[in-house]
Amino acid sequence: MSLPTPAMPTPTGAQPWPPVSLLIPTLNEAQSLPHVLPRIPASVSQVVIVDGGSTDDTVEVARSLRPDAVVVRQTRKGKGNALVCGFEACTGDIVVMIDADGSTAPEEIENFVRALVEGADFAKGSRYADGGASHDLTWMRSWGNRFLNGVVNALFRTRYSDLCYGYNAIWRHRLAELRLPPADDGTAGGKPQWGDGFEIETMVNIRAAVLGMRIAEVPSVEQSRIHGVSKLSATRDGIRVLRTILSEYAVRHRLRTSPMPVPELRQPHPAPQVPAYMPALAPEES
C-alpha cells in the first residue's frame, strides 16, 4: 500500500506569519543536506544548523547551500544537547525542529506553524494521526513507540498518539519553562547531562503537558532517511525513554508548583484561542 506524501500548504489570512526559526541538528549529513535545505519554504526566516562534530563536509555543504544559515557547534554529544544549543541561537518567535536526514519533510513546516498561530503553544508531529504515516518505522520501533506512548498517556492523562517523533514546533518564549539541560554547564569538556540524548523529545512532550501548554498534534509523513543509518538504538534509547518517563512522573508536581522564572523575550505573534479541532492534551489535575 502506498503511503501519502505531504502537501505543500500556503499561508493564508490577512495577518503575516511571525518570524520562524528552523532548527536542524546534524552529524555527518553532508550527503543528505542537498536534498533537505533547498526544500525549506520561504516562510522560514532563520535556519539554525547545529553540528555535532561531523567528520565529513556537513558544515561546508550547509554553508554552501544556505549562506544565511547560523551554524552552531554543540557543546556535548547527543540530540538533546544539539537542540538546546540550537535554541540559544534561534531568534524567531516560533522554533520548528526537523531532522537533517530527510525523514522529516520541510514541506510540512507550515502545517506546524499554522497550528501555533491558530492557538497552540506546542505543535507535536504524529505519524499515527489521521493523515500521518511512516516509510521508515520498523515493527520493533513502532511497537516500542506505541508501548511507551501508552505509558505516558496512562501516567500523565495525556492523549498523545506518537511519543517518539522529533518533528515539533514551539513558541520560543515558552522554551525556558521546560527547564532543559543547559547548553553550557561550565564544566571542562562538557559533562554529560540527563536529557542530552534522544530522551529529550519525551522530556519536552511530558513537560509541555504537565505545564498545561495547549498542544496540537500535527499529522506528519515520515520519509525514509536519504543516506546512512539511524543513530537511534531501539533497545538502548527505548530504555532511556522509559527512565525519562518514570523520572518525569516523580517530579511532575515540582515542575507545576515551582516554575522557573521566564526571561524577557520578544512577545510572540498574537494568536486567537485554541480552535475546536485542536486536541487539548494537558493532563487533568490529580
Residue pairs with C-beta under 8 A, 6 or more apart in sequence:
3 133
3 134
3 135
3 221
4 131
4 133
4 221
5 105
5 221
6 105
6 107
6 108
6 111
6 220
6 221
7 107
8 41
8 107
8 110
9 110
9 111
9 114
10 110
11 17
11 43
11 110
11 113
11 114
15 269
15 270
17 43
17 113
17 117
17 269
18 92
18 93
18 94
18 117
18 268
18 269
19 45
19 46
19 91
19 92
19 93
19 94
20 43
20 44
20 45
20 46
20 92
20 93
20 94
20 95
20 96
20 109
20 113
21 44
21 45
21 46
21 47
21 48
21 90
21 91
21 92
21 94
21 95
21 96
21 172
22 40
22 44
22 46
22 47
22 48
22 96
22 98
22 106
22 109
23 48
23 50
23 83
23 86
23 87
23 90
23 95
23 96
23 97
23 98
24 36
24 47
24 48
24 49
24 50
24 86
24 97
24 98
24 99
24 100
25 50
25 52
25 74
25 79
25 82
25 83
25 86
25 99
25 100
26 33
26 49
26 50
26 51
26 52
26 54
26 58
26 62
26 82
26 100
27 51
27 52
27 53
27 54
27 58
27 231
28 54
28 55
28 56
28 58
28 228
29 54
29 56
29 58
29 100
29 101
29 227
29 228
30 54
30 56
30 57
30 58
30 60
30 61
31 56
31 226
31 227
31 228
32 100
32 101
32 102
32 225
32 226
32 227
32 228
33 58
33 61
33 62
33 65
33 100
34 61
34 65
35 102
35 226
36 98
36 100
36 101
36 102
36 106
36 226
37 47
37 62
37 65
37 66
37 69
38 65
39 105
39 106
39 107
40 47
40 66
40 106
40 109
41 106
41 107
41 109
41 110
43 109
43 110
43 113
44 96
44 109
45 92
46 70
46 90
46 91
46 92
47 66
47 68
47 69
47 70
48 69
48 70
48 72
48 86
48 89
48 90
49 59
49 62
49 66
49 69
49 70
49 71
49 72
49 100
50 71
50 72
50 73
50 74
50 82
50 83
50 85
50 86
50 89
51 58
51 59
51 62
51 71
51 72
51 73
51 74
52 74
52 77
52 78
52 82
53 73
53 74
53 77
58 100
59 71
62 69
62 71
63 69
63 71
70 89
72 85
72 86
72 88
72 89
73 85
74 81
74 82
74 85
74 183
75 81
75 85
75 183
75 184
75 190
76 190
76 191
76 192
76 193
76 196
77 190
77 192
77 196
78 192
78 196
78 197
78 198
78 200
79 166
79 196
79 197
79 198
79 200
79 201
79 231
80 180
80 181
80 193
80 195
80 196
80 197
80 198
80 199
80 200
80 203
81 181
81 183
81 190
81 193
81 196
83 97
83 180
83 200
84 180
84 181
84 182
84 183
84 195
84 200
85 183
87 95
87 172
87 175
87 180
87 183
88 183
90 172
92 172
93 171
93 172
93 173
93 266
93 268
93 269
94 113
94 116
94 169
94 170
94 171
94 172
94 268
94 269
95 169
95 170
95 171
95 172
95 175
96 109
96 112
96 113
96 168
96 169
97 166
97 167
97 168
97 169
98 104
98 106
98 109
98 166
98 167
99 166
99 167
101 225
101 226
101 227
101 228
101 230
102 223
102 224
102 225
102 226
102 227
103 136
103 222
103 223
103 224
103 225
104 125
104 166
104 167
104 220
104 222
104 223
105 220
105 221
105 223
108 125
108 167
108 218
108 220
108 221
109 169
111 218
111 219
111 220
112 123
112 125
112 167
112 168
112 169
112 218
113 123
113 169
115 123
115 169
115 216
115 218
115 278
116 122
116 123
116 169
116 170
116 171
116 216
116 271
117 269
117 271
118 216
118 271
118 272
118 274
118 275
118 278
119 214
119 216
119 271
119 272
119 273
119 274
119 275
119 278
120 213
120 214
120 215
120 216
120 274
120 278
121 170
121 171
121 174
121 208
121 213
121 214
121 215
122 168
122 169
122 170
122 171
122 174
122 204
122 208
122 213
122 214
122 215
122 216
123 168
123 169
123 170
123 215
123 216
123 217
123 218
124 160
124 162
124 165
124 168
124 205
124 208
124 215
124 216
124 217
124 218
124 281
125 132
125 162
125 165
125 166
125 167
125 168
125 217
125 218
125 219
125 220
126 132
126 160
126 161
126 162
126 165
126 217
126 218
126 219
126 220
127 133
127 134
127 137
127 162
127 165
127 220
127 221
127 222
128 161
128 162
129 161
129 162
129 217
129 218
129 219
129 220
130 219
131 219
131 221
132 162
132 219
132 220
132 221
132 222
133 221
133 222
134 142
134 221
134 222
135 221
135 222
135 223
135 224
136 222
136 223
136 224
136 225
137 145
137 222
138 234
140 234
141 164
141 232
141 234
144 164
144 234
144 238
145 162
145 163
145 164
145 165
148 163
148 164
148 202
148 238
148 241
148 242
148 245
149 160
149 161
149 162
149 163
149 164
151 242
151 245
152 158
152 160
152 163
152 202
152 205
152 206
152 245
153 159
153 160
155 245
155 249
156 206
156 209
156 210
156 249
156 252
156 283
157 283
157 284
157 286
158 209
158 281
158 282
158 283
159 279
159 281
160 205
160 209
160 217
160 281
161 217
162 217
163 201
163 202
163 205
163 241
164 198
164 201
164 202
164 241
165 201
165 220
165 222
166 201
167 218
167 220
167 222
168 201
168 204
169 218
170 204
170 208
171 268
172 265
172 268
173 262
173 265
173 266
173 267
173 268
174 208
174 213
176 260
176 261
176 262
176 263
177 207
177 211
177 259
177 260
177 262
178 203
178 204
178 207
178 208
178 211
179 207
179 255
179 260
180 195
180 200
180 203
180 204
181 193
181 194
181 195
181 196
182 193
184 190
185 191
185 193
194 244
194 247
195 203
195 244
197 237
197 240
198 232
198 237
198 240
198 241
199 237
199 240
199 241
199 243
199 244
202 241
202 244
202 245
202 248
203 244
203 248
206 244
206 245
206 248
206 252
207 248
207 255
208 215
209 215
209 281
209 282
209 283
210 248
210 252
210 255
210 256
210 283
211 255
211 256
211 259
212 256
212 282
212 283
213 282
214 274
214 278
214 280
214 282
215 279
215 280
215 281
215 282
216 274
216 278
216 279
217 279
217 281
274 280
